[in-house]
Amino acid sequence: MRGEGANARGAGEISDGEPGESGTVPPPRGGSRTGRRTAGSRPNRRGRRRVLRWTASVLSFLILGTAAAGYLYYRHLNGNIQTDALNLGETKLGGSKPNAFGQTPLNILLIGSDARDDAANQALGGGRDTFDGPPLADVQMLLHLSADRSNMSVVSMPRDTMLMMPKCTEPNGKVHPASKGLVQTNESLQRGGPGCTVAAWQELTKIPIDHFMMIDFKGVVSMADAIGGVPVCVEENVHSRTRDGKGSGLKLPKGTSVIQGETALQWLRTRYGFEDGTDIGRTHAQHQYMTSMAREFRKNAKLTNPVKLNSLAQAAIDAMVVDTGLNKIDKLYDLSTELKKVPPGRITMTTMPWVYSTKPGLDGRVEPMATEAEAVFRMVREDIALDGKGNGTPESGASPSPGASATPTAPVTAPTTAPAAAPAKISVSVRNATSGKDGTETRVRNRAGDVAALLVGKGFTKALADTQTGAEDTTVIRYATDAQAADAGALATALDLPSASVQKSDQVPGITLFVGKDWRSGNAPTPPPPAPTVAPTSAHALNGDNEGACMAIQPGFTW
């Protein structure tokens, strides 16, 4: 059986990105292909240009980040900006926290929706049976802007990733219960909107997400043309066309070509012909395109024409939904000025490390590679540059003075709270969660009582052991209301816990300490191993200055 909630697609239905794709990989023009079905090759009912959602998402974001000055012309577009709730889940991480210098990183989730709910989107192709259907979040990319604005890291999640979905509650009160089994990540958008996609990412990564930007693909053509052409490279002549007519139709000679318009769309859609013919290879091609485009923005003033900018901005705004923290052109402009501080050489595009699922019925789908995916997530949480070059320092001019805000005009999502109360006035409930989430170890007897006694010794005289238990791999503190945020932070400081361990949740009555598997004995949790200093090779990192990137070509797709 397939995992709970897996996309309802049947044999012969049109699949991702290319007309007529089905659940098996068709042979190339010059031969046959055998082997297991790989990520992205399963049936998909969403139509032939699904990947354009990725394109529109990142194109619009790079436009905001590199042509910021142009947005001063477009304050009249404010009324056209569509908004939605940031997080529909139960766990709220409270937004990114400042570092020791008072600088705050930003985490923005880019979501590409495959919605075909209007004439403009429907005109770009796809099966008519998909029109007006529920959308899927087929592109999900987390953009992390470092606190000192010296570097940017982007982490893509393959659309075939299987996850446990959190409970999501829509603003109107409609509840989507937590899944009882694995669900394909792109279905999160059907569980109340982009706020549930944000909730799923936070549940998996424990990274506080400050904003989201969701884009459909109706503006992608005008955006691609406005760029004026992007250099891309292939190692051999390539023609993305199978013997039975499937493929994007991309046809390029060996070496570097400057592409735009329809050819650019073909590049971003191409699966058959790149690497091993899977969605993973397609993601690598998209990364090459986007880093190349970022360099072109820096080299050329191609987007200074007010008429062209007006058309481009209108297309982007019409196709975009953002959280309420980005609901004005001024706020988008403020965000863009922060993004453009990062040079292309410090932009790192990566893919979440993954493995093929071995669970019954999930052949061809993937799951996070436990150790290496967590290494990437931890680097983002701890604001460690994925390129291994470190962050800037106040002395080098990359950072503001200690105590100054790194984003004086950027939207702030964390709630304003009063100073923390004295420890003796803070009520703390302590729960035994020492079994861990995998349940491989039994809970340590009376652990909640022992830790509560330790807290009393630290001055938290209202700390009490709770009869309820939990299951956590690492020790966390959860609180119920914004008014408790500062007190929860004070508790974390007293226990020397990282800021990421403090979470807002509507599943606790007040400040609750969950003693995790990392604190089965002693007076403090077992410290984690040193954080990695560079992304693992499985993340397939691509640097923004790498002009030598060139796509490998799948055998049988040359000419």
C-alpha positions in Angstrom: 0.0 0.0 0.0 1.1 3.6 -0.5 1.6 5.9 2.4 -1.3 7.8 3.8 -2.3 10.7 1.7 -0.1 9.9 -1.3 -1.0 11.7 -4.4 -3.9 10.1 -6.3 -2.4 9.4 -9.6 -3.0 6.5 -11.9 -1.2 4.7 -14.7 -1.2 6.7 -17.9 -1.9 10.0 -16.4 0.2 13.0 -17.4 3.2 13.4 -15.1 5.5 16.2 -13.9 6.8 18.7 -16.3 6.6 16.9 -19.6 3.7 15.9 -21.8 2.6 12.3 -21.4 4.9 11.2 -18.7 3.7 8.0 -16.9 4.7 5.9 -14.0 7.6 4.2 -15.9 10.5 5.9 -17.6 10.1 5.7 -21.3 13.0 4.8 -23.6 15.2 7.4 -25.2 15.0 8.1 -28.8 17.8 5.8 -29.6 17.4 2.9 -27.3 15.7 1.4 -24.3 16.1 1.9 -20.6 15.6 -0.6 -17.7 16.0 -0.4 -14.0 14.0 0.6 -10.9 11.6 3.5 -11.0 13.5 6.6 -9.6 12.4 9.7 -7.8 10.0 11.7 -9.8 9.2 9.0 -12.3 5.9 7.9 -10.8 2.5 8.9 -12.2 1.4 12.4 -11.7 -1.9 14.0 -12.7 -0.7 17.6 -12.5 0.1 18.4 -16.1 3.1 19.0 -18.3 4.6 22.1 -16.9 4.6 21.5 -13.2 8.2 22.5 -12.8 7.4 26.1 -13.8 6.2 26.7 -10.3 9.8 26.3 -9.1 10.8 28.7 -11.8 8.3 31.4 -11.0 9.1 31.1 -7.3 12.8 31.6 -7.6 12.6 34.0 -10.5 10.4 36.4 -8.6 12.5 36.1 -5.5 15.7 36.9 -7.4 14.0 39.8 -9.0 13.0 41.1 -5.6 16.6 40.6 -4.4 18.5 42.2 -7.4 16.2 44.8 -8.9 15.0 46.2 -5.6 15.2 49.8 -6.7 12.6 49.2 -9.3 10.0 48.4 -6.7 9.9 52.0 -5.6 7.8 52.5 -8.7 5.2 50.0 -7.7 3.6 51.1 -4.5 0.3 51.2 -6.3 0.5 47.4 -6.5 -0.1 47.1 -2.7 -3.7 46.3 -3.2 -3.0 43.4 -5.5 -0.7 41.5 -3.0 -2.5 38.3 -1.8 -1.8 37.1 1.7 -2.3 34.0 3.8 -1.5 32.8 7.3 2.2 32.1 8.0 1.9 28.9 10.1 -1.2 26.7 10.6 0.6 24.1 12.8 0.6 23.7 16.5 4.3 24.4 17.0 5.4 28.0 16.6 9.1 28.6 16.9 8.6 32.4 17.3 10.7 33.5 14.4 14.5 33.7 14.0 16.4 34.8 17.1 19.2 37.5 17.2 22.8 36.4 17.6 25.3 37.7 20.1 25.7 40.9 18.1 22.0 41.6 17.8 21.9 40.5 14.2 18.9 38.4 13.1 18.9 35.8 10.3 15.9 35.4 8.0 14.4 32.1 6.8 12.0 32.3 3.9 10.2 29.3 2.4 9.6 29.5 -1.3 6.7 27.5 -2.4 5.8 26.7 -6.0 2.1 25.9 -6.4 0.8 24.0 -9.4 -2.7 25.7 -9.2 -4.6 25.7 -12.5 -7.5 27.8 -11.2 -7.5 30.6 -13.7 -7.4 31.1 -17.5 -3.8 32.3 -17.5 -2.5 29.2 -15.8 -4.7 26.8 -17.8 -3.5 28.3 -21.0 0.1 27.2 -20.3 -0.9 23.6 -20.7 -1.7 20.4 -18.8 -4.5 18.0 -18.7 -8.0 19.6 -18.5 -8.9 17.2 -15.8 -6.5 19.0 -13.5 -8.1 22.4 -14.0 -9.6 23.9 -10.8 -8.3 20.9 -8.8 -6.6 21.2 -5.4 -3.0 22.5 -5.8 0.2 20.8 -4.8 3.3 22.4 -3.3 5.6 20.7 -5.9 8.5 23.1 -5.3 9.7 23.8 -1.8 12.9 25.7 -1.1 14.1 27.2 2.1 16.2 30.3 1.7 18.4 31.2 4.7 19.9 34.7 4.8 22.7 34.8 7.4 22.4 37.1 10.4 25.4 39.2 9.2 24.1 39.2 5.5 27.4 37.8 4.3 26.0 34.6 2.8 22.8 32.9 1.6 22.0 29.2 1.7 19.1 27.5 -0.2 17.9 24.0 0.6 15.5 22.3 -1.9 13.3 19.4 -0.8 12.5 16.8 -3.5 8.8 16.8 -4.2 8.7 13.0 -3.7 9.8 13.3 -0.1 7.6 11.3 2.3 6.9 12.9 5.7 4.6 12.7 8.7 2.2 15.7 8.3 1.5 17.8 11.4 -2.0 18.9 12.5 -3.0 22.1 10.7 -5.9 24.4 11.6 -7.2 26.9 9.1 -8.2 30.4 10.3 -11.8 29.5 9.9 -11.4 26.7 12.4 -11.3 23.7 10.0 -8.9 21.1 11.3 -6.7 18.8 9.3 -5.5 16.0 11.7 -1.9 14.9 11.9 -1.3 12.1 9.5 -1.1 8.5 10.8 1.3 7.5 8.1 3.7 9.0 5.6 2.4 11.6 3.2 4.1 13.1 0.1 5.4 16.5 1.0 3.7 18.4 -1.8 0.3 17.5 -0.4 0.9 19.9 2.6 -0.6 22.7 0.5 -4.0 20.9 0.4 -4.2 20.9 4.2 -5.2 24.5 4.6 -2.8 26.3 2.4 0.9 27.5 2.5 0.7 27.8 6.3 0.6 24.0 6.5 3.6 23.7 4.2 5.5 26.0 6.6 4.3 23.8 9.6 5.6 20.7 7.9 9.0 22.2 7.3 9.3 23.5 10.9 8.2 20.1 12.2 10.9 18.3 10.2 13.8 20.8 10.5 13.1 22.7 13.7 14.1 25.8 11.7 12.0 28.9 12.5 10.5 30.2 9.3 9.9 33.9 9.2 8.1 34.3 5.9 6.9 32.4 2.9 6.4 33.4 -0.8 4.1 31.1 -2.9 4.1 31.5 -6.7 2.1 29.9 -9.5 3.5 29.9 -13.0 1.4 32.3 -15.1 4.0 35.0 -14.8 7.0 32.9 -15.7 7.1 33.6 -19.4 7.2 37.4 -19.1 9.8 37.0 -16.3 12.1 34.8 -18.4 11.9 37.2 -21.4 12.7 40.2 -19.2 15.9 38.7 -17.9 17.4 38.9 -21.4 19.0 35.5 -21.5 20.8 33.1 -19.1 24.0 31.1 -20.0 23.7 27.4 -19.4 26.0 24.5 -20.2 25.6 20.9 -21.3 28.4 18.3 -21.6 27.0 16.9 -24.8 24.4 17.8 -27.5 21.1 17.1 -25.8 17.5 16.6 -27.1 14.9 15.9 -24.5 12.6 13.7 -26.6 11.8 10.0 -26.3 10.9 7.6 -29.1 7.2 7.9 -28.1 7.2 11.7 -28.1 7.7 12.5 -24.4 10.1 15.1 -23.1 10.4 18.8 -22.9 11.7 19.2 -26.4 14.9 21.0 -25.3 17.6 20.8 -28.0 21.0 22.4 -27.3 24.5 21.9 -28.7 27.4 20.8 -26.5 28.9 23.7 -24.4 27.4 27.0 -23.3 24.2 28.5 -24.8 22.3 31.7 -23.8 18.7 30.8 -23.4 15.4 32.7 -22.8 11.7 32.5 -23.5 10.5 29.1 -24.5 13.9 27.5 -24.4 14.5 28.7 -20.9 11.2 27.0 -19.9 12.2 23.8 -21.6 15.5 23.8 -19.7 13.7 24.2 -16.4 11.2 21.5 -17.3 13.7 19.0 -18.6 14.0 15.6 -16.9 14.5 13.2 -19.7 18.1 13.9 -20.9 19.7 15.3 -17.7 21.8 13.0 -15.6 19.7 9.9 -14.8 16.4 11.2 -16.0 14.9 11.9 -12.6 13.5 14.9 -10.8 16.8 15.1 -8.8 18.7 15.8 -12.0 16.2 18.3 -13.0 16.7 20.1 -9.7 20.4 20.3 -10.4 19.7 21.9 -13.8 17.4 24.4 -12.1 20.1 25.3 -9.6 22.6 25.9 -12.5 20.1 28.2 -14.2 19.3 30.2 -11.1 22.9 30.8 -10.0 23.7 31.8 -13.6 20.8 34.2 -13.7 21.9 35.8 -10.4 25.3 36.5 -12.0 23.7 38.0 -15.0 21.7 40.4 -12.8 25.0 41.5 -11.2 26.8 41.9 -14.5 24.1 43.7 -16.5 21.6 46.5 -15.8 18.9 44.6 -17.8 16.0 45.5 -15.5 16.3 49.2 -15.3 13.7 50.0 -18.0 10.6 51.3 -16.1 8.1 49.9 -18.7 9.8 46.4 -18.5 10.0 46.6 -14.7 6.3 47.5 -14.5 5.2 44.5 -16.6 7.5 42.2 -14.7 6.4 43.4 -11.3 2.8 43.2 -12.2 3.2 39.6 -13.4 5.0 38.7 -10.2 2.5 40.3 -7.9 -0.4 38.8 -9.7 1.1 35.3 -9.3 2.3 35.6 -5.7 0.9 34.9 -2.3 2.9 35.9 0.8 2.4 35.8 4.6 0.9 38.9 6.3 4.4 40.1 7.3 5.2 40.8 3.6 1.8 42.3 2.6 3.1 45.7 1.3 5.5 46.7 -1.4 7.6 48.6 1.1 8.1 45.4 3.1 9.1 43.5 0.0 11.5 46.3 -0.9 13.0 46.1 2.6 13.4 42.4 2.3 15.0 42.8 -1.2 17.6 45.2 0.1 18.7 42.6 2.6 18.9 39.9 0.0 21.0 41.9 -2.5 23.8 42.4 0.1 24.9 38.8 -0.6 27.3 38.5 -3.6 26.7 35.5 -5.9 29.9 33.8 -4.7 28.3 33.4 -1.2 25.0 31.9 -2.5 24.9 28.1 -2.1 22.2 26.0 -3.7 21.7 22.6 -2.2 19.2 19.7 -2.2 18.2 18.0 1.1 20.1 14.8 1.4 17.7 11.9 0.7 17.5 8.2 0.4 15.0 6.0 -1.5 12.2 4.8 0.7 12.3 1.1 1.5 8.7 1.0 2.8 6.1 -1.1 0.9 4.3 0.8 -1.9 6.7 3.8 -1.9 9.1 2.6 -4.6 10.7 5.6 -6.3 9.9 8.0 -3.4 12.4 9.4 -1.0 12.8 10.1 2.7 15.3 12.5 4.4 18.7 11.0 4.9 18.6 11.0 8.7 22.2 12.0 9.6 23.2 14.2 6.7 19.8 15.9 6.3 19.9 16.8 9.9 23.5 18.1 9.4 22.2 20.6 6.8 19.2 21.6 9.0 21.5 22.1 12.0 23.8 24.4 10.0 20.8 26.5 9.0 19.5 26.6 12.5 22.9 27.7 13.9 23.5 30.1 11.0 26.5 28.3 9.7 27.3 29.0 6.0 26.9 25.9 3.9 29.8 26.9 1.7 32.3 26.3 4.5 33.6 29.9 4.3 32.2 31.1 7.6 30.3 34.3 8.3 31.6 37.9 8.5 32.5 39.8 11.6 31.7 43.3 12.9 35.4 44.2 12.5 35.3 43.3 8.7 32.3 45.5 8.2 30.0 42.6 7.3 28.0 43.1 10.4 26.5 46.0 12.3 27.7 47.1 15.7 26.9 44.8 18.6 23.3 45.3 19.7 22.3 46.9 16.4 19.5 45.3 14.4 20.6 43.5 11.3 17.3 44.2 9.6 16.1 47.7 10.8 13.4 47.8 8.2 12.7 44.1 7.5 9.5 42.6 8.9 9.9 40.9 12.3 7.7 38.0 13.1 8.7 37.3 16.6 6.2 38.7 19.2 7.2 41.5 21.4 7.4 40.2 25.0 7.9 41.7 28.5 11.1 40.9 30.4 11.3 37.5 32.0 10.1 37.1 35.6 12.3 36.0 38.4 13.0 32.2 38.4 11.0 31.8 41.6 7.9 33.2 39.9 8.0 31.0 36.8 5.8 27.9 36.9 7.4 25.0 35.1 5.9 21.5 34.4 8.5 18.8 33.7 7.7 15.8 31.5 9.7 12.6 31.1 10.4 12.2 27.3 13.6 10.2 27.6 12.4 7.3 25.4 13.1 9.4 22.2 10.8 9.6 19.2 11.8 6.2 17.9 10.9 4.5 21.2 13.9 2.3 21.1 14.7 3.0 24.7 12.5 2.8 27.8 11.9 6.0 29.7 14.2 6.6 32.7 12.3 6.1 35.9 11.4 9.2 37.9 13.4 11.4 35.5 10.8 14.2 35.6 11.1 14.3 39.4 14.9 14.4 39.3 15.0 17.3 36.8 12.2 19.2 38.7 14.4 19.0 41.8 17.4 20.3 39.9 15.3 23.2 38.7 14.2 24.0 42.3 17.9 24.1 43.2 18.4 26.7 40.4 15.7 28.9 41.9 12.7 27.7 39.9 10.8 26.8 43.0 7.5 26.3 41.1 8.9 23.5 39.0 6.9 20.3 39.3 7.1 16.9 37.8 4.2 16.1 35.4 2.4 12.8 35.3 2.1 13.1 31.5 5.1 11.9 29.4 6.4 12.5 26.0 9.0 11.3 23.4 11.7 13.7 22.3 15.2 13.1 20.9 16.4 16.4 22.3 15.3 18.3 25.3 12.8 21.1 24.5 10.8 23.8 26.2 7.3 24.5 25.0 5.1 27.4 26.1 1.4 28.3 25.4 1.1 32.1 25.0 3.3 35.0 23.9 3.3 36.3 27.4 5.3 33.2 28.5 7.9 33.5 25.8 10.4 35.5 27.9 10.0 33.2 30.9 10.6 30.1 28.7 13.7 31.8 27.3 15.0 32.4 30.8 14.5 28.7 31.6 16.5 27.8 28.5 19.3 30.1 29.5 19.4 28.6 33.0 19.8 25.1 31.5 22.2 26.3 28.7 19.8 25.1 26.0 19.9 26.6 22.5 17.2 29.1 21.4 15.9 26.6 18.9 14.8 24.4 21.8 12.2 27.0 22.9 8.9 26.5 21.0 5.4 27.9 21.2 2.7 25.2 21.1 -1.0 25.0 21.7 -0.6 21.5 23.1 0.7 22.5 26.5 -1.1 24.5 29.2 2.0 26.5 30.2 5.8 26.4 30.2 6.6 22.7 29.9 10.1 21.2 29.9 10.3 17.9 27.9 13.3 16.0 29.2 14.6 14.3 26.0 16.7 11.2 25.2 19.7 13.5 25.3 19.2 14.0 29.1 18.8 10.5 30.5 21.1 11.2 33.4 23.2 13.9 35.0 22.6 17.6 35.6 22.6 18.7 32.0 21.7 17.2 28.5 24.4 15.5 26.7 25.9 18.2 24.4 25.5 17.5 20.7 28.6 16.8 18.6 30.3 19.8 17.0 28.3 21.3 14.2 29.6 20.6 10.7 31.4 23.5 9.0 30.4 22.7 5.4 27.5 21.0 3.7 27.8 17.2 3.2 28.5 16.1 -0.4 25.1 14.5 -0.6 23.6 18.0 -0.6 25.1 18.5 -4.1 26.1 22.1 -3.3 26.4 24.6 -6.2 28.2 27.9 -5.6 26.8 31.1 -7.2 30.1 31.9 -8.7 30.6 28.5 -10.4 30.5 29.5 -14.1 31.9 26.1 -15.0 28.8 24.1 -14.0 27.7 21.9 -16.8 24.9 19.3 -17.0 25.7 15.6 -17.6 23.6 14.1 -20.3 21.6 10.9 -20.0 22.7 8.2 -22.5 20.4 8.0 -25.5 19.4 11.7 -25.5 22.1 13.1 -27.6 22.1 14.1 -31.3 
